[in-house]
């Protein structure tokens, strides 16, 4: 491309119509063309170069070296682009495209330029002449920068998002390890943010989150990092921070959050926050480890009270318990796969005749060494480790199979709180009921009172679906919670099992006698059958009979056994019955 001298006047015949001027077109588009002769370093511009590069002397723009002195981030960016471009367009011209900034003076703003063109090789095959066009690209660069910021920062608070917070934490830990320094990673969690959402709306909660981020930011030192870890949590990387320093910083953050009301569009809101922290690399050598331990410390702080601070420290007992949890998890899953989850049967008898009314099925787990774990050893661990749903599924299968095998028997089974709302459990019971007609009428499903009071409407739906199958519903451990008899009537339960903690001492405690007698009387008036648990002696059994209790279970009647009751009594059970009759 030959350079065009815009000052050179070209004669135009009066009879000819003037064509478009390339310089005017470039000016209209905000562009300028150039030719750069590398042998002489001469840089000749066409079009409104002076308009694009205001306040830049023409002499600086006249050479490649002069122009390169204005470029950012690297002066060699144009030369590098020419050398690295591939000959995609043929042997005689090689296209290229680059972006860079031009700054007229140190204090001047950057002009962002997009340059595209092609270079022609000399006899040695290296670039000899470059032809190209430049255009100002400030708006696009601003959009790119905004997108980059959005990809790195939380849109609500403007602080680092989780990805970049974790990256900053990893870099800080690596630096602290290299220079044998220490840092502290904190997780600051807003207490009860859901209450603010429910009471004022999510827009007000966003105002609270933004205000909290501003208060934390105002109290950070230069070099510290702040990011939004999750909806209600912020992560703070405090560099060159000892454990003692962390306590001071945490109190400063907590005070800033709790001591001032947050003004919002819906009125003032009072908030508190809790903080969990870990010292690194002393107690956390990776970002993942630091995050996990800070979350543990935050959970411990919230468990203690709102607005508390907790520093993670090694705990031998906690680590040992976790190893046990891992082992027990493996044992339970293996036992399920190997069909070593079995049932034991505890009799529930008529209080007047002592004839068996039904049997409660209790879970047992056979171990490889032949020992058997009882329900108290299995259920709490399975619930804590999230395995109880699998256990309940297996128990349901076993109970239905036993009911199908013994048409004369009625059995009850306990289900955990999580299982009451488990769609898979419902699918399982529906399938089993359809596969075994007549079984549901001899099935009693026991749910604990604490489950019943969590969400009456949810539990009512659970009870209604079970009763449609023909099953009965029992409330277990009644008296330990706060379920009213009005709720019992609304739920439509069939049986109330009175918590054994109140039953076992009725022969010696007037308070327990009054409580149990009242429960039995109210249940009888509502047409609900009652079962007294943990009956220890005949004196208690006679009291319960006189008060109108329907059924009893406990040590007096017989403990749970893996022996199937419909197979006939064992020799030990026969001897026990004879002994009771003799007494």
LINRATA-V717112 format. One line per field, one symbol per residue. phi: phi as a letter, one per 30 degrees, with the letter a starting at -180 (. if undefined). psi: psi as a letter, one per 40 degrees, with the letter a starting at -180 (. if undefined). A space follows every 10 residues. Layout:
BEGIN
phi->???
psi->???
END
This chain:
BEGIN
phi->.ddccddddc dbdddcdddd dedddddddi bbcabbcddc idbccbiddd ddcdiceddd ddbddddddc dbdbdcdddd dddcdcddcj dcabdaabba cbbdbecddd cccccbaabc dcedicecbb babcbdbddd dddddddddd dcbdddcide ddeddddddd ddddddddch cbbbcccccd dhddddeddc jddddddddd ddddddedcc ddjdcbbdda ecbccbccdh bddddddddd dddddddddb dcdbdcjdbc bbbcbcbbcb decacbdddd dddddddddd ddddadicbb cdbebddddd ddddeddded dddddddchc dbcbbcdbcd ddciddcabd ccdbbdcddj dbddeddcde ddddcicddd dddddeeddd dddddbddcc bbbcbdedde cddddddddd dddddbeide dcccccbddd ddcdaedddd dddddddddj dccbcdhdjd cbdddddddd didcbccded dcddcddbcd dddddddddd dddddcicdb bcchdcbded ddeddddjdd bbbkdddkdd bddddddjdd dddddddddd ddd
psi->hiihheehhh hhhdeihhih hdddddddef iiiihhhdde ehhhiiafdd ddgiehiddd eeidddddee iiehdedddd dddeiigdei eeihiihiii ihhdideiih hhhhhiaiih iadeeihdih hihiihfddd dddddddddd ddihddeeii iddddddddd ddddddddef aiihhihhhh hfdddddddd iddddddddd dddddddeei ihdiihihda deiihhhhif hidddddddd ddddddddeh ihhieeiihh iiiihhiihi edeheidddd dddddddddd ddddiifihh hhiihddddd dddddddddd dddddddefe hiiihhihih ddeehhdihh hiiihhidee ihhidddddd ddddefeddd dddddddddd dddddgeeih iiiiiidddd ehdddddddd dddddgiedd eehhhhiidd ddedgddddd ddddddddde iihihifhdd afhidddddd dfidihhhhd ddddedeehd dddddddddd dddddefhii hhifhdiddd ddddddeeid iiiadddiii iehhdeeiii dddddddddd dd.
END
